[in-house]
Amino acid sequence: MDLVQHLRIFQRVADSGGFSRAASQLGLAPSSVSAAVRALEQSLGARLFQRTTRQVRLSSDGELLLARCRELLADVARVEQLFRVEERPAGLLRVDVPARMARLQIAPALPGFLALHPGVDIEFGGSDQINDPVGEGIDCVLRVGEPGDVNLAARSLGQLRQATCASPTLLASHPPVATLADIAALPVVHFGRRPVGRPELFEFGTPRGLVSVAMQGRVSVLNAETYIACALAGLGAIQLPRYDVEAHLAAGELVELLPQLPPPGLPLHALYPPQQRGSRLLQAFIDWIEALMAPCVER
């Protein structure tokens, strides 16, 4: 019995929550996955899963094995890499990143990564929310904000620089914005679900620290594309990562407000399953992303 391979199959079944899903992610027949788990159970003399017609759950012995299995497979990956120093990463990498970051930053540069790594294939998703990366078989997700999933390893890529912007049309109908008091008179575009009239807090970095300004607006949106479109239409000021609006600022379609008082940066993280820590392919991709996003972040 190939113990390491059987442990890898066991871990994928546990992480994905089912034999069929694990088989799909591994490119194996469901019968092969079931046989591997049965062989492992027989070898260990323990029942690893509680199986019903509707779901597969880890037994208490399975929970114990899974904790040790993650450590063991991470060690195995590190040992394997000791003898592959000159080998280029290869294989399929499944990644998911925020939609606008995918369109503006990563997709245009992706040919360069693939040219560097001819043995790599990318399954590339652009969304703003993945609820279960491990269950969906995703190797790496990029997320803006503090990492909230304690089951994923996180690597900080820095703080995304932000900007406060408004359209020339909106600014033409209001007094010049030179101070925080001036900007408080502007309407804003709200981001997220919120009742009409609830203030939006814009933050600004000042010599005395962060200052929050309560802003009001009549329009609320749920995604970045609409957020920027509403600002371009003159519906209100917005605050967001600077790379999102760099082209609009350069074209004069938006104007940066109070650049001497920039908003605080937004944390950017690469998140991945802990058992992937030893993957040279994953680390090569994250290193590339970190270098790619360096002009957009501060450390």
Secondary structure, DSSP 8 states (H G I E B T S, - for coil): --HHHHHHHHHHHHHHTSHHHHHHHHT--HHHHHHHHHHHHHHHTS--EEE-SS-EEE-HHHHHHHHHHHHHHHHHHHHHHHT-TTS---EEEEEEE-HHHIIIIIHHHHHHHHHH-TTEEEEEEE-S--S-TTTTT-SEEEEESS---TTSEEEEEEEE-EEEEE-HHHHHTS----SHHHHTTSEEEEESS--TT--EEEEEEETTEEEEEEEEEEEEESSHHHHHHHHHTTS-BEEEEGGGGHHHHHTTSSEE--TTS----EEEEEEE-GGGTT-HHHHHHHHHHHHHHGGGEE-
